[in-house]
Each structure stands twice: as structure tokens, then as C-alpha cells.
Amino acid sequence: MPNFAKPEGFELPQDAQPGQPFQAVGTFVMDEGGNLTLMEIDGSPIEGYEEPEMEESEVEIEMEMPKGKNAEGTTAPEEMMMRAQKAGLF
């Protein structure tokens, strides 16, 4: 079985004992052959895991937020928050 150091930031359960199993949430990525690679445990990255480089077609495009205030006197992030609240998203 693969063996690795406890990821920085991962906290062991209070009742964890050496040699005894415990449960945690793992984040995996599956390759095209169906093999799994463990990326994170409870949101803490596994040392040595490197995300594969994106192909040019997969590169995310960064969207620039408009700076300054709009005609109503709010910034773009403030306007987005107000729209989300009105839509009942939170």
C-alpha cells in the first residue's frame, strides 16, 4: 500500500491510535486507464502530488472585474452579492 507523511494542516481524529484504522475524506483523480491518485485528505494536499499540466485548450481564462463604481454607486462585487441575495441564493 502507498505510504505518505501526514499532510500539513490535516488533523488526526481524537481517537486515532497507531496501527488502528480511521476514516477521513479523500480527494482522488482518475486517469484515463482507471487508476486513482490521492490528491488530498480532508482538504490537505498530499506532499508530492502534482496536478497535471493543462493543455492549451483547457487553460482557464481569467476574467477581469470592472474597477470603480457603477451608476448606482456600487462596485461589481457588491452588485453581484446583491443580485445573489435577491435571487435567494443565500
Long-range contacts (C-beta under 8 A, 24 or more apart in sequence): 2-38, 4-46, 4-47, 4-48, 5-47, 7-40, 7-41, 7-44, 7-45, 7-46, 7-47, 8-44, 8-47, 9-43, 9-44, 10-41, 10-42, 10-44, 11-42
